[in-house]
Amino acid sequence: MIIYAVEVAGWLGAICVLAAYMLLSTGKLTSRSVAFHWLNIIGAAGFIVNTAWHNAIPSMALNVVWLGIGAWALWRISAST
């Protein structure tokens, strides 16, 4: 049962990251949008769960950094308001 949860986390992560990119590319979101960064953070978290389970350490490390960038951007957005 846990393997299904891991795979769902990975697929939801992929959907969130792709949605963020699509919405940014179509002008529905901006790079300063809170929603854009939350989609990336949630997406990265899903990828972290999935890649850690599959021992894909380089991909996991990339997504830890990706999540950190999103969190940092949210912090900067909240600090400027």
N, C-alpha and C positions, 0 to 999 in steps of 0.2 A: 504493500500500500504506500509506503514512503517513496518508492521510486516514481509512482504516479504524481505525487505532490512535487517532487523534484522536477519532473518533466513539465508539469503545469507551470511551475515557477519560471522555468526557462522560456516556455512559449509566451507567457504573459510578459516577461521581460522583453522579449523580441517585439511583441505587439506595441508595448509602451515606447520603446526606443524608435521604432519605425513610425509610430503615430506622431511623436515629437518632431521627427525630421520632416515628415509630410506636412504637418501643420505649420512648421517654420518656413518650409519651402513655398507653400501656397499663400503665405502672408497672414494666416489665421492666428498665429502666435508670433511673438518677437523673442529675440534672445534675452530680453530683460523680463520676460513673462514668468510669473511664478508657476503657472501650469506647465510651461515648457520644461522647467527645471525639475518639477515633481515627476513628470513623465520619465525624464532621464534617470532620476534617483530610483524610482520604483523599477524601471527597466534594468538598471545596473544591479539592484538588489536581487532581482530574479535570476539574472545571469550569474551572479556570485554563488547563489545556492546551487544552481545547476552545474556550473563549472567546478566548484569545489567537490561536489558529489562524484563527478567524473574525473577528478584529479587533473584537470586542465589548468595547471597553475599559471601559465602566462596569461590566459584569458581571464582567469580569476583576478590576477593582479591588475590587469587593465581595467576591469570593471570596478575594483576597489578605488582606483584613481578616478575613474569616471564618476562614481558616486560622490567622492570627495569634492570634485570640481562642482558638481551640482549643488552640494550642500554649501560650499563656499559662496557660490553665486547667490543662493537664496539668502545667506547671511548678509551679503553686500546689498542686495535689494532691500532687505528689511532695515538695514542700518541707514539707508539713504532716504527712507520715508519718514 
